């Protein structure tokens, strides 16, 4: 088979393109990372309320690395114990739900709880109708 210039250049261009695709795919595969997988504890609030340590252990065992506190009575629990458990399991809590009433009436205690748990973002999950007024927003 005799190659003319057109076929030679087309083949060389295709080979070069294939080489670029190969290195791009390899680079993408090498740099692809999934960050920490998290769970909002509200989704398991009944289980968490009954056995917070066992719940955190089970979640860590199946691969969760971040927790968002919300529901399950965590606000009335021993926060130092929860933090110690999370540290032991390699978990962190970047955020937590704190109620409007707690933020207004127990701001310092809510802030101390968040700091103890390692929380850096506080979420106001819901406002009742009594607070959905102009005065409530002020």
C-alpha positions in Angstrom: 0.0 0.0 0.0 1.3 3.4 -1.0 0.7 6.3 1.3 0.2 9.8 -0.1 0.8 12.9 1.9 -2.9 13.4 2.8 -3.2 9.9 4.4 0.2 10.3 6.1 -0.7 13.6 7.7 -4.2 12.4 8.7 -2.6 9.3 10.4 0.0 11.4 12.1 -2.7 13.9 13.3 -4.9 11.1 14.6 -1.9 9.5 16.5 -1.0 12.8 18.0 -4.6 13.4 19.1 -4.8 10.0 20.6 -1.7 10.6 22.5 -3.1 13.9 23.9 -6.4 12.1 24.9 -4.5 9.4 26.7 -2.4 11.8 28.8 -5.5 14.0 29.6 -7.5 11.0 30.7 -4.6 9.7 32.8 -4.1 13.1 34.4 -7.8 13.4 35.2 -7.9 10.0 36.7 -4.9 10.7 38.8 -6.3 14.0 40.2 -9.9 12.9 40.7 -10.8 12.9 44.4 -14.0 12.6 46.2 -14.0 14.8 49.3 -15.3 13.8 52.6 -18.7 12.2 52.4 -21.2 13.7 55.0 -24.6 13.0 56.5 -27.1 15.3 58.1 -27.8 13.6 61.4 -31.4 14.7 61.2 -32.0 11.8 58.8 -31.1 9.3 61.6 -32.4 11.5 64.5 -34.4 8.7 66.3 -31.5 6.3 66.2 -29.0 9.0 67.2 -31.1 10.1 70.2 -31.2 6.5 71.5 -27.5 5.7 71.0 -25.4 8.6 69.8 -22.1 6.8 70.1 -23.3 3.7 68.4 -24.8 5.7 65.6 -21.6 7.7 65.0 -19.6 4.4 65.0 -22.0 2.8 62.5 -21.8 5.8 60.2 -18.0 6.0 60.4 -17.8 2.3 59.6 -19.8 2.7 56.4 -17.6 5.6 55.2 -19.1 8.8 56.4 -16.5 11.4 57.5 -18.6 14.5 58.1 -21.7 15.0 60.1 -24.1 17.9 60.3 -25.8 18.0 63.7 -29.5 18.6 63.6 -32.3 16.9 65.5 -31.9 13.9 67.7 -31.5 15.9 70.9 -27.8 16.5 70.3 -28.2 20.0 71.8 -29.0 18.4 75.2 -26.2 15.8 75.1 -22.7 15.9 76.5 -20.9 17.8 73.7 -17.4 17.0 74.9 -18.3 13.3 74.7 -19.7 13.7 71.2 -16.5 15.5 70.1 -14.3 12.9 71.8 -16.2 10.2 69.9 -16.0 12.0 66.6 -12.2 12.6 67.1 -11.7 8.9 67.9 -13.6 7.9 64.7 -12.0 10.5 62.4 -15.2 12.4 62.0 -15.8 16.1 61.9 -18.9 18.3 62.1 -18.5 21.4 59.9 -22.0 22.6 60.5 -25.0 22.3 62.9 -28.6 23.3 63.0 -29.4 25.6 65.9 -32.9 26.8 66.5 -34.0 30.4 66.4 -35.0 30.3 70.1 -31.7 28.9 71.1 -29.8 31.5 69.1 -31.9 34.3 70.7 -32.2 33.0 74.2 -29.0 31.0 74.7 -26.6 32.5 72.2 -23.5 32.0 74.3 -24.4 28.4 75.2 -25.1 27.7 71.5 -21.8 29.2 70.5 -20.0 27.2 73.1 -21.7 24.0 71.9 -20.8 24.7 68.3 -17.1 25.4 69.3 -17.0 22.2 71.3 -18.3 20.1 68.4 -15.9 21.8 66.0 -18.7 23.5 64.0 -17.7 26.5 62.0 -21.1 27.1 60.2 -24.4 27.5 62.1 -27.6 26.8 60.2 -30.9 28.2 61.2 -33.1 25.4 59.8 -36.5 26.7 60.4 -38.5 29.7 61.7 -41.9 29.3 63.2 -44.8 31.5 62.1 -44.5 33.6 65.2 -41.0 34.7 64.1 -41.8 35.3 60.4 -42.8 38.9 61.0 -41.0 42.1 60.4 -40.1 42.2 64.1 -38.9 38.6 63.9 -36.4 39.5 61.1 -35.1 42.4 63.0 
